[in-house]
Amino acid sequence: MSALTIAQIIIPVIVITLILLQDRSSGIGGIFGGGESFYQKRRGMEKIILWVTAFFIILFVIISILKLVL
């Protein structure tokens, strides 16, 4: 197995874990009674988890494109 293949296995597991760590009342579910207000700002750890999740998703896309090209 190449390093790109191993990364394609590990990164999605990290992304799934980070998504599960995010607040469950945000998004569509929050509109139907999950949260008290319609819009809430992300602060502190929520914001960090959001940015790290986005980073790993972008990294996964880049690795997948590299694997297609190589």
HTML snippet that shows the backbone in 3Dmol.js (N, CA, C, O; Angstrom):
<script src="https://3Dmol.org/build/3Dmol-min.js"></script>
<div id="view" style="width:600px;height:400px;position:relative"></div>
<script>
const pdb = `
ATOM      1  N   MET A   1       0.839  -1.189   0.000  1.00  0.00           N
ATOM      2  CA  MET A   1       0.000   0.000   0.000  1.00  0.00           C
ATOM      3  C   MET A   1       0.881   1.249   0.000  1.00  0.00           C
ATOM      4  O   MET A   1       1.915   1.309   0.665  1.00  0.00           O
ATOM      5  N   SER A   2       0.447   2.212  -0.748  1.00  0.00           N
ATOM      6  CA  SER A   2       1.204   3.463  -0.793  1.00  0.00           C
ATOM      7  C   SER A   2       0.754   4.397   0.331  1.00  0.00           C
ATOM      8  O   SER A   2      -0.255   4.160   0.994  1.00  0.00           O
ATOM      9  N   ALA A   3       1.518   5.444   0.521  1.00  0.00           N
ATOM     10  CA  ALA A   3       1.187   6.417   1.566  1.00  0.00           C
ATOM     11  C   ALA A   3      -0.126   7.135   1.260  1.00  0.00           C
ATOM     12  O   ALA A   3      -0.875   7.479   2.175  1.00  0.00           O
ATOM     13  N   LEU A   4      -0.404   7.362  -0.027  1.00  0.00           N
ATOM     14  CA  LEU A   4      -1.670   8.025  -0.391  1.00  0.00           C
ATOM     15  C   LEU A   4      -2.868   7.152  -0.057  1.00  0.00           C
ATOM     16  O   LEU A   4      -3.895   7.655   0.398  1.00  0.00           O
ATOM     17  N   THR A   5      -2.746   5.859  -0.276  1.00  0.00           N
ATOM     18  CA  THR A   5      -3.839   4.937   0.053  1.00  0.00           C
ATOM     19  C   THR A   5      -4.088   4.896   1.555  1.00  0.00           C
ATOM     20  O   THR A   5      -5.235   4.908   2.002  1.00  0.00           O
ATOM     21  N   ILE A   6      -3.022   4.848   2.323  1.00  0.00           N
ATOM     22  CA  ILE A   6      -3.160   4.840   3.783  1.00  0.00           C
ATOM     23  C   ILE A   6      -3.802   6.145   4.262  1.00  0.00           C
ATOM     24  O   ILE A   6      -4.651   6.136   5.154  1.00  0.00           O
ATOM     25  N   ALA A   7      -3.390   7.265   3.663  1.00  0.00           N
ATOM     26  CA  ALA A   7      -3.982   8.560   4.022  1.00  0.00           C
ATOM     27  C   ALA A   7      -5.462   8.594   3.668  1.00  0.00           C
ATOM     28  O   ALA A   7      -6.260   9.187   4.394  1.00  0.00           O
ATOM     29  N   GLN A   8      -5.838   7.958   2.547  1.00  0.00           N
ATOM     30  CA  GLN A   8      -7.251   7.915   2.159  1.00  0.00           C
ATOM     31  C   GLN A   8      -8.077   7.047   3.097  1.00  0.00           C
ATOM     32  O   GLN A   8      -9.302   7.163   3.109  1.00  0.00           O
ATOM     33  N   ILE A   9      -7.465   6.210   3.856  1.00  0.00           N
ATOM     34  CA  ILE A   9      -8.182   5.395   4.840  1.00  0.00           C
ATOM     35  C   ILE A   9      -8.263   6.125   6.175  1.00  0.00           C
ATOM     36  O   ILE A   9      -9.304   6.091   6.832  1.00  0.00           O
ATOM     37  N   ILE A  10      -7.192   6.779   6.584  1.00  0.00           N
ATOM     38  CA  ILE A  10      -7.126   7.410   7.908  1.00  0.00           C
ATOM     39  C   ILE A  10      -7.887   8.738   7.961  1.00  0.00           C
ATOM     40  O   ILE A  10      -8.595   9.006   8.931  1.00  0.00           O
ATOM     41  N   ILE A  11      -7.746   9.559   6.937  1.00  0.00           N
ATOM     42  CA  ILE A  11      -8.365  10.894   6.954  1.00  0.00           C
ATOM     43  C   ILE A  11      -9.892  10.842   7.062  1.00  0.00           C
ATOM     44  O   ILE A  11     -10.453  11.607   7.846  1.00  0.00           O
ATOM     45  N   PRO A  12     -10.594   9.978   6.315  1.00  0.00           N
ATOM     46  CA  PRO A  12     -12.057   9.925   6.506  1.00  0.00           C
ATOM     47  C   PRO A  12     -12.483   9.520   7.919  1.00  0.00           C
ATOM     48  O   PRO A  12     -13.504   9.992   8.418  1.00  0.00           O
ATOM     49  N   VAL A  13     -11.713   8.658   8.557  1.00  0.00           N
ATOM     50  CA  VAL A  13     -12.026   8.278   9.945  1.00  0.00           C
ATOM     51  C   VAL A  13     -11.895   9.497  10.855  1.00  0.00           C
ATOM     52  O   VAL A  13     -12.716   9.700  11.750  1.00  0.00           O
ATOM     53  N   ILE A  14     -10.862  10.306  10.626  1.00  0.00           N
ATOM     54  CA  ILE A  14     -10.681  11.535  11.403  1.00  0.00           C
ATOM     55  C   ILE A  14     -11.825  12.501  11.142  1.00  0.00           C
ATOM     56  O   ILE A  14     -12.340  13.119  12.074  1.00  0.00           O
ATOM     57  N   VAL A  15     -12.231  12.637   9.869  1.00  0.00           N
ATOM     58  CA  VAL A  15     -13.324  13.557   9.521  1.00  0.00           C
ATOM     59  C   VAL A  15     -14.627  13.106  10.175  1.00  0.00           C
ATOM     60  O   VAL A  15     -15.364  13.931  10.714  1.00  0.00           O
ATOM     61  N   ILE A  16     -14.916  11.821  10.133  1.00  0.00           N
ATOM     62  CA  ILE A  16     -16.139  11.304  10.760  1.00  0.00           C
ATOM     63  C   ILE A  16     -16.127  11.587  12.259  1.00  0.00           C
ATOM     64  O   ILE A  16     -17.141  11.997  12.824  1.00  0.00           O
ATOM     65  N   THR A  17     -14.989  11.370  12.898  1.00  0.00           N
ATOM     66  CA  THR A  17     -14.870  11.635  14.332  1.00  0.00           C
ATOM     67  C   THR A  17     -15.097  13.107  14.645  1.00  0.00           C
ATOM     68  O   THR A  17     -15.806  13.444  15.593  1.00  0.00           O
ATOM     69  N   LEU A  18     -14.488  13.990  13.840  1.00  0.00           N
ATOM     70  CA  LEU A  18     -14.661  15.426  14.067  1.00  0.00           C
ATOM     71  C   LEU A  18     -16.101  15.864  13.844  1.00  0.00           C
ATOM     72  O   LEU A  18     -16.602  16.723  14.569  1.00  0.00           O
ATOM     73  N   ILE A  19     -16.771  15.291  12.859  1.00  0.00           N
ATOM     74  CA  ILE A  19     -18.174  15.635  12.608  1.00  0.00           C
ATOM     75  C   ILE A  19     -19.042  15.188  13.784  1.00  0.00           C
ATOM     76  O   ILE A  19     -19.962  15.900  14.186  1.00  0.00           O
ATOM     77  N   LEU A  20     -18.754  14.022  14.328  1.00  0.00           N
ATOM     78  CA  LEU A  20     -19.532  13.538  15.475  1.00  0.00           C
ATOM     79  C   LEU A  20     -19.280  14.368  16.728  1.00  0.00           C
ATOM     80  O   LEU A  20     -20.138  14.424  17.609  1.00  0.00           O
ATOM     81  N   LEU A  21     -18.124  15.011  16.823  1.00  0.00           N
ATOM     82  CA  LEU A  21     -17.823  15.858  17.977  1.00  0.00           C
ATOM     83  C   LEU A  21     -18.534  17.206  17.925  1.00  0.00           C
ATOM     84  O   LEU A  21     -18.660  17.881  18.946  1.00  0.00           O
ATOM     85  N   GLN A  22     -18.996  17.597  16.749  1.00  0.00           N
ATOM     86  CA  GLN A  22     -19.648  18.894  16.614  1.00  0.00           C
ATOM     87  C   GLN A  22     -21.004  18.893  17.303  1.00  0.00           C
ATOM     88  O   GLN A  22     -21.600  17.842  17.541  1.00  0.00           O
ATOM     89  N   ASP A  23     -21.475  20.085  17.617  1.00  0.00           N
ATOM     90  CA  ASP A  23     -22.731  20.267  18.330  1.00  0.00           C
ATOM     91  C   ASP A  23     -23.890  19.707  17.516  1.00  0.00           C
ATOM     92  O   ASP A  23     -24.034  20.022  16.334  1.00  0.00           O
ATOM     93  N   ARG A  24     -24.705  18.889  18.138  1.00  0.00           N
ATOM     94  CA  ARG A  24     -25.817  18.256  17.437  1.00  0.00           C
ATOM     95  C   ARG A  24     -26.986  19.198  17.180  1.00  0.00           C
ATOM     96  O   ARG A  24     -27.804  18.914  16.306  1.00  0.00           O
ATOM     97  N   SER A  25     -27.095  20.297  17.901  1.00  0.00           N
ATOM     98  CA  SER A  25     -28.243  21.188  17.725  1.00  0.00           C
ATOM     99  C   SER A  25     -28.025  22.195  16.603  1.00  0.00           C
ATOM    100  O   SER A  25     -28.932  22.969  16.295  1.00  0.00           O
ATOM    101  N   SER A  26     -26.845  22.205  15.985  1.00  0.00           N
ATOM    102  CA  SER A  26     -26.614  23.151  14.900  1.00  0.00           C
ATOM    103  C   SER A  26     -27.161  22.579  13.598  1.00  0.00           C
ATOM    104  O   SER A  26     -27.379  21.373  13.483  1.00  0.00           O
ATOM    105  N   GLY A  27     -27.376  23.434  12.639  1.00  0.00           N
ATOM    106  CA  GLY A  27     -27.845  23.010  11.331  1.00  0.00           C
ATOM    107  C   GLY A  27     -29.352  22.895  11.275  1.00  0.00           C
ATOM    108  O   GLY A  27     -30.061  23.567  12.024  1.00  0.00           O
ATOM    109  N   ILE A  28     -29.842  22.046  10.389  1.00  0.00           N
ATOM    110  CA  ILE A  28     -31.282  21.896  10.155  1.00  0.00           C
ATOM    111  C   ILE A  28     -32.005  21.414  11.410  1.00  0.00           C
ATOM    112  O   ILE A  28     -33.117  21.860  11.692  1.00  0.00           O
ATOM    113  N   GLY A  29     -31.389  20.511  12.162  1.00  0.00           N
ATOM    114  CA  GLY A  29     -32.026  19.988  13.367  1.00  0.00           C
ATOM    115  C   GLY A  29     -32.307  21.064  14.397  1.00  0.00           C
ATOM    116  O   GLY A  29     -33.279  20.965  15.147  1.00  0.00           O
ATOM    117  N   GLY A  30     -31.471  22.089  14.445  1.00  0.00           N
ATOM    118  CA  GLY A  30     -31.653  23.177  15.391  1.00  0.00           C
ATOM    119  C   GLY A  30     -32.861  24.032  15.078  1.00  0.00           C
ATOM    120  O   GLY A  30     -33.415  24.677  15.969  1.00  0.00           O
ATOM    121  N   ILE A  31     -33.275  24.044  13.826  1.00  0.00           N
ATOM    122  CA  ILE A  31     -34.437  24.842  13.432  1.00  0.00           C
ATOM    123  C   ILE A  31     -35.712  24.263  14.044  1.00  0.00           C
ATOM    124  O   ILE A  31     -36.640  25.006  14.363  1.00  0.00           O
ATOM    125  N   PHE A  32     -35.760  22.965  14.204  1.00  0.00           N
ATOM    126  CA  PHE A  32     -36.973  22.309  14.685  1.00  0.00           C
ATOM    127  C   PHE A  32     -36.935  22.018  16.179  1.00  0.00           C
ATOM    128  O   PHE A  32     -37.451  20.993  16.626  1.00  0.00           O
ATOM    129  N   GLY A  33     -36.334  22.905  16.945  1.00  0.00           N
ATOM    130  CA  GLY A  33     -36.381  22.779  18.395  1.00  0.00           C
ATOM    131  C   GLY A  33     -35.095  22.324  19.039  1.00  0.00           C
ATOM    132  O   GLY A  33     -35.059  22.169  20.259  1.00  0.00           O
ATOM    133  N   GLY A  34     -34.055  22.107  18.296  1.00  0.00           N
ATOM    134  CA  GLY A  34     -32.797  21.661  18.875  1.00  0.00           C
ATOM    135  C   GLY A  34     -32.047  22.768  19.576  1.00  0.00           C
ATOM    136  O   GLY A  34     -31.271  22.505  20.495  1.00  0.00           O
ATOM    137  N   GLY A  35     -32.265  24.005  19.158  1.00  0.00           N
ATOM    138  CA  GLY A  35     -31.572  25.132  19.763  1.00  0.00           C
ATOM    139  C   GLY A  35     -32.547  26.237  20.094  1.00  0.00           C
ATOM    140  O   GLY A  35     -33.663  26.262  19.575  1.00  0.00           O
ATOM    141  N   GLU A  36     -32.137  27.150  20.951  1.00  0.00           N
ATOM    142  CA  GLU A  36     -33.048  28.212  21.366  1.00  0.00           C
ATOM    143  C   GLU A  36     -33.143  29.326  20.341  1.00  0.00           C
ATOM    144  O   GLU A  36     -34.206  29.925  20.179  1.00  0.00           O
ATOM    145  N   SER A  37     -32.046  29.616  19.645  1.00  0.00           N
ATOM    146  CA  SER A  37     -32.079  30.685  18.662  1.00  0.00           C
ATOM    147  C   SER A  37     -31.774  30.126  17.275  1.00  0.00           C
ATOM    148  O   SER A  37     -31.187  29.054  17.129  1.00  0.00           O
ATOM    149  N   PHE A  38     -32.185  30.876  16.274  1.00  0.00           N
ATOM    150  CA  PHE A  38     -32.000  30.426  14.898  1.00  0.00           C
ATOM    151  C   PHE A  38     -30.531  30.462  14.489  1.00  0.00           C
ATOM    152  O   PHE A  38     -30.049  29.547  13.821  1.00  0.00           O
ATOM    153  N   TYR A  39     -29.823  31.505  14.884  1.00  0.00           N
ATOM    154  CA  TYR A  39     -28.420  31.657  14.484  1.00  0.00           C
ATOM    155  C   TYR A  39     -27.536  31.773  15.711  1.00  0.00           C
ATOM    156  O   TYR A  39     -27.788  32.587  16.599  1.00  0.00           O
ATOM    157  N   GLN A  40     -26.513  30.962  15.751  1.00  0.00           N
ATOM    158  CA  GLN A  40     -25.554  31.040  16.843  1.00  0.00           C
ATOM    159  C   GLN A  40     -24.153  31.089  16.258  1.00  0.00           C
ATOM    160  O   GLN A  40     -23.848  30.396  15.288  1.00  0.00           O
ATOM    161  N   LYS A  41     -23.310  31.908  16.853  1.00  0.00           N
ATOM    162  CA  LYS A  41     -21.914  31.954  16.437  1.00  0.00           C
ATOM    163  C   LYS A  41     -21.158  30.804  17.065  1.00  0.00           C
ATOM    164  O   LYS A  41     -21.425  30.408  18.199  1.00  0.00           O
ATOM    165  N   ARG A  42     -20.212  30.276  16.312  1.00  0.00           N
ATOM    166  CA  ARG A  42     -19.344  29.232  16.868  1.00  0.00           C
ATOM    167  C   ARG A  42     -18.199  29.917  17.591  1.00  0.00           C
ATOM    168  O   ARG A  42     -17.579  30.844  17.071  1.00  0.00           O
ATOM    169  N   ARG A  43     -17.932  29.446  18.792  1.00  0.00           N
ATOM    170  CA  ARG A  43     -16.865  30.037  19.599  1.00  0.00           C
ATOM    171  C   ARG A  43     -16.029  28.941  20.224  1.00  0.00           C
ATOM    172  O   ARG A  43     -16.486  27.818  20.434  1.00  0.00           O
ATOM    173  N   GLY A  44     -14.811  29.296  20.511  1.00  0.00           N
ATOM    174  CA  GLY A  44     -13.924  28.392  21.241  1.00  0.00           C
ATOM    175  C   GLY A  44     -13.669  27.086  20.525  1.00  0.00           C
ATOM    176  O   GLY A  44     -13.272  27.063  19.361  1.00  0.00           O
ATOM    177  N   MET A  45     -13.904  26.002  21.238  1.00  0.00           N
ATOM    178  CA  MET A  45     -13.600  24.676  20.719  1.00  0.00           C
ATOM    179  C   MET A  45     -14.452  24.323  19.505  1.00  0.00           C
ATOM    180  O   MET A  45     -13.972  23.635  18.605  1.00  0.00           O
ATOM    181  N   GLU A  46     -15.701  24.773  19.457  1.00  0.00           N
ATOM    182  CA  GLU A  46     -16.554  24.508  18.295  1.00  0.00           C
ATOM    183  C   GLU A  46     -15.944  25.070  17.025  1.00  0.00           C
ATOM    184  O   GLU A  46     -15.963  24.424  15.978  1.00  0.00           O
ATOM    185  N   LYS A  47     -15.408  26.266  17.121  1.00  0.00           N
ATOM    186  CA  LYS A  47     -14.804  26.920  15.965  1.00  0.00           C
ATOM    187  C   LYS A  47     -13.543  26.182  15.523  1.00  0.00           C
ATOM    188  O   LYS A  47     -13.307  26.012  14.327  1.00  0.00           O
ATOM    189  N   ILE A  48     -12.738  25.745  16.484  1.00  0.00           N
ATOM    190  CA  ILE A  48     -11.520  25.006  16.169  1.00  0.00           C
ATOM    191  C   ILE A  48     -11.861  23.687  15.483  1.00  0.00           C
ATOM    192  O   ILE A  48     -11.239  23.323  14.485  1.00  0.00           O
ATOM    193  N   ILE A  49     -12.850  22.969  16.019  1.00  0.00           N
ATOM    194  CA  ILE A  49     -13.250  21.692  15.424  1.00  0.00           C
ATOM    195  C   ILE A  49     -13.781  21.904  14.012  1.00  0.00           C
ATOM    196  O   ILE A  49     -13.509  21.091  13.129  1.00  0.00           O
ATOM    197  N   LEU A  50     -14.528  22.971  13.781  1.00  0.00           N
ATOM    198  CA  LEU A  50     -15.051  23.276  12.452  1.00  0.00           C
ATOM    199  C   LEU A  50     -13.913  23.503  11.459  1.00  0.00           C
ATOM    200  O   LEU A  50     -13.935  22.952  10.358  1.00  0.00           O
ATOM    201  N   TRP A  51     -12.921  24.308  11.838  1.00  0.00           N
ATOM    202  CA  TRP A  51     -11.805  24.609  10.944  1.00  0.00           C
ATOM    203  C   TRP A  51     -10.937  23.379  10.704  1.00  0.00           C
ATOM    204  O   TRP A  51     -10.466  23.174   9.586  1.00  0.00           O
ATOM    205  N   VAL A  52     -10.717  22.564  11.721  1.00  0.00           N
ATOM    206  CA  VAL A  52      -9.912  21.348  11.557  1.00  0.00           C
ATOM    207  C   VAL A  52     -10.647  20.362  10.649  1.00  0.00           C
ATOM    208  O   VAL A  52     -10.022  19.689   9.829  1.00  0.00           O
ATOM    209  N   THR A  53     -11.964  20.275  10.792  1.00  0.00           N
ATOM    210  CA  THR A  53     -12.759  19.410   9.920  1.00  0.00           C
ATOM    211  C   THR A  53     -12.644  19.859   8.471  1.00  0.00           C
ATOM    212  O   THR A  53     -12.434  19.038   7.578  1.00  0.00           O
ATOM    213  N   ALA A  54     -12.780  21.154   8.236  1.00  0.00           N
ATOM    214  CA  ALA A  54     -12.655  21.684   6.877  1.00  0.00           C
ATOM    215  C   ALA A  54     -11.264  21.409   6.306  1.00  0.00           C
ATOM    216  O   ALA A  54     -11.129  21.068   5.131  1.00  0.00           O
ATOM    217  N   PHE A  55     -10.230  21.558   7.140  1.00  0.00           N
ATOM    218  CA  PHE A  55      -8.859  21.287   6.698  1.00  0.00           C
ATOM    219  C   PHE A  55      -8.701  19.839   6.253  1.00  0.00           C
ATOM    220  O   PHE A  55      -8.123  19.574   5.199  1.00  0.00           O
ATOM    221  N   PHE A  56      -9.211  18.899   7.048  1.00  0.00           N
ATOM    222  CA  PHE A  56      -9.061  17.495   6.702  1.00  0.00           C
ATOM    223  C   PHE A  56      -9.892  17.117   5.474  1.00  0.00           C
ATOM    224  O   PHE A  56      -9.482  16.251   4.701  1.00  0.00           O
ATOM    225  N   ILE A  57     -11.040  17.745   5.285  1.00  0.00           N
ATOM    226  CA  ILE A  57     -11.842  17.481   4.093  1.00  0.00           C
ATOM    227  C   ILE A  57     -11.097  17.963   2.849  1.00  0.00           C
ATOM    228  O   ILE A  57     -11.041  17.255   1.844  1.00  0.00           O
ATOM    229  N   ILE A  58     -10.526  19.164   2.914  1.00  0.00           N
ATOM    230  CA  ILE A  58      -9.755  19.689   1.787  1.00  0.00           C
ATOM    231  C   ILE A  58      -8.532  18.814   1.525  1.00  0.00           C
ATOM    232  O   ILE A  58      -8.203  18.530   0.373  1.00  0.00           O
ATOM    233  N   LEU A  59      -7.862  18.391   2.588  1.00  0.00           N
ATOM    234  CA  LEU A  59      -6.708  17.503   2.449  1.00  0.00           C
ATOM    235  C   LEU A  59      -7.100  16.192   1.779  1.00  0.00           C
ATOM    236  O   LEU A  59      -6.362  15.686   0.935  1.00  0.00           O
ATOM    237  N   PHE A  60      -8.246  15.641   2.142  1.00  0.00           N
ATOM    238  CA  PHE A  60      -8.732  14.402   1.542  1.00  0.00           C
ATOM    239  C   PHE A  60      -9.001  14.582   0.055  1.00  0.00           C
ATOM    240  O   PHE A  60      -8.656  13.714  -0.748  1.00  0.00           O
ATOM    241  N   VAL A  61      -9.614  15.704  -0.317  1.00  0.00           N
ATOM    242  CA  VAL A  61      -9.889  15.969  -1.735  1.00  0.00           C
ATOM    243  C   VAL A  61      -8.582  16.083  -2.517  1.00  0.00           C
ATOM    244  O   VAL A  61      -8.461  15.526  -3.608  1.00  0.00           O
ATOM    245  N   ILE A  62      -7.609  16.798  -1.968  1.00  0.00           N
ATOM    246  CA  ILE A  62      -6.320  16.959  -2.640  1.00  0.00           C
ATOM    247  C   ILE A  62      -5.624  15.612  -2.811  1.00  0.00           C
ATOM    248  O   ILE A  62      -5.083  15.328  -3.879  1.00  0.00           O
ATOM    249  N   ILE A  63      -5.634  14.788  -1.778  1.00  0.00           N
ATOM    250  CA  ILE A  63      -5.003  13.474  -1.860  1.00  0.00           C
ATOM    251  C   ILE A  63      -5.715  12.598  -2.882  1.00  0.00           C
ATOM    252  O   ILE A  63      -5.067  11.854  -3.617  1.00  0.00           O
ATOM    253  N   SER A  64      -7.028  12.678  -2.935  1.00  0.00           N
ATOM    254  CA  SER A  64      -7.791  11.881  -3.905  1.00  0.00           C
ATOM    255  C   SER A  64      -7.472  12.308  -5.329  1.00  0.00           C
ATOM    256  O   SER A  64      -7.341  11.461  -6.212  1.00  0.00           O
ATOM    257  N   ILE A  65      -7.344  13.607  -5.564  1.00  0.00           N
ATOM    258  CA  ILE A  65      -6.995  14.102  -6.895  1.00  0.00           C
ATOM    259  C   ILE A  65      -5.565  13.682  -7.252  1.00  0.00           C
ATOM    260  O   ILE A  65      -5.307  13.274  -8.385  1.00  0.00           O
ATOM    261  N   LEU A  66      -4.642  13.777  -6.303  1.00  0.00           N
ATOM    262  CA  LEU A  66      -3.273  13.321  -6.544  1.00  0.00           C
ATOM    263  C   LEU A  66      -3.224  11.834  -6.904  1.00  0.00           C
ATOM    264  O   LEU A  66      -2.469  11.414  -7.781  1.00  0.00           O
ATOM    265  N   LYS A  67      -4.033  11.067  -6.218  1.00  0.00           N
ATOM    266  CA  LYS A  67      -4.047   9.621  -6.503  1.00  0.00           C
ATOM    267  C   LYS A  67      -4.607   9.342  -7.892  1.00  0.00           C
ATOM    268  O   LYS A  67      -4.165   8.406  -8.558  1.00  0.00           O
ATOM    269  N   LEU A  68      -5.565  10.137  -8.333  1.00  0.00           N
ATOM    270  CA  LEU A  68      -6.091   9.976  -9.686  1.00  0.00           C
ATOM    271  C   LEU A  68      -5.036  10.306 -10.734  1.00  0.00           C
ATOM    272  O   LEU A  68      -4.905   9.607 -11.739  1.00  0.00           O
ATOM    273  N   VAL A  69      -4.289  11.375 -10.491  1.00  0.00           N
ATOM    274  CA  VAL A  69      -3.297  11.846 -11.458  1.00  0.00           C
ATOM    275  C   VAL A  69      -2.085  10.924 -11.497  1.00  0.00           C
ATOM    276  O   VAL A  69      -1.556  10.639 -12.571  1.00  0.00           O
ATOM    277  N   LEU A  70      -1.644  10.459 -10.339  1.00  0.00           N
ATOM    278  CA  LEU A  70      -0.438   9.623 -10.287  1.00  0.00           C
ATOM    279  C   LEU A  70      -0.715   8.182 -10.574  1.00  0.00           C
ATOM    280  O   LEU A  70       0.204   7.363 -10.566  1.00  0.00           O
TER     281      LEU A  70
END
`;
const viewer = $3Dmol.createViewer("view");
viewer.addModel(pdb, "pdb");
viewer.setStyle({}, {cartoon: {color: "spectrum"}});
viewer.zoomTo();
viewer.render();
</script>
